[in-house]
Amino acid sequence: MKDSLILYSGGMDSTVLLYDKREEIALAVSFNYGSKHNERELYFASLNTQKLGIEQFNA
């Protein structure tokens, strides 16, 4: 049952969690939190959520 929300940066740690809990995640929320890699991470966040069919909201 998809009843969870994840704050998803697109980095390695949150991507492992995204794939591990993909059956439970209804929504992934991503935002620019100011890291030097954030633009690249947001790109991969979008790719991974699309691949898994998880709705993503960019704040």
N, C-alpha and C positions, 0 to 999 in steps of 0.2 A: 504494500500500500504506500503510495507516494504522499507522505504527510510531513516532509521535512524541508527546511530551508538551509542553504549553505551560503556563507559568505565566501565567495570563490575568487581568489586573486589570479589564478591561472599559473601560479608557481608550482613547483614540484610537490610540496607538501599537500597543498589543497587539491591538486590533481589526483594524487593517490587516494585521498579521502573521497573525492567525487566518484572515481571508478569503483571504489570499495562499497560505497553506499548508494550507487546509482538507482537501485530498485526502490529506495526510500525518498529520494530527493525530488520534490515537486518544483522547486525554484532555486536557481543560483543567482545571487546578487553580487555584482562586481562593481568596483569603483576605483578611481585613481587615488591612491593613498600616499603618493609622492615618492615612491621608491625609484631608484635610477633605472630599474628594469620594468617599470609598470606598463609602459606602452606595449612592450613585447608580450608581457604576461596577459594583458587584456586581449590581445590578438589570439593567443592560444586558449584563453578561457572561452572565447567565442567558438573556436574550432571544436573544442572538446564537448561543450554543451550541445552543439548542433549534432555532432557524431552520436551522442548518447540520447538525443531527443529530449533533453531537459531544457525547459524554458529558462532564459537568462534575462535579467534586468540589469542594465548599466546605469548606475546612479551618478 
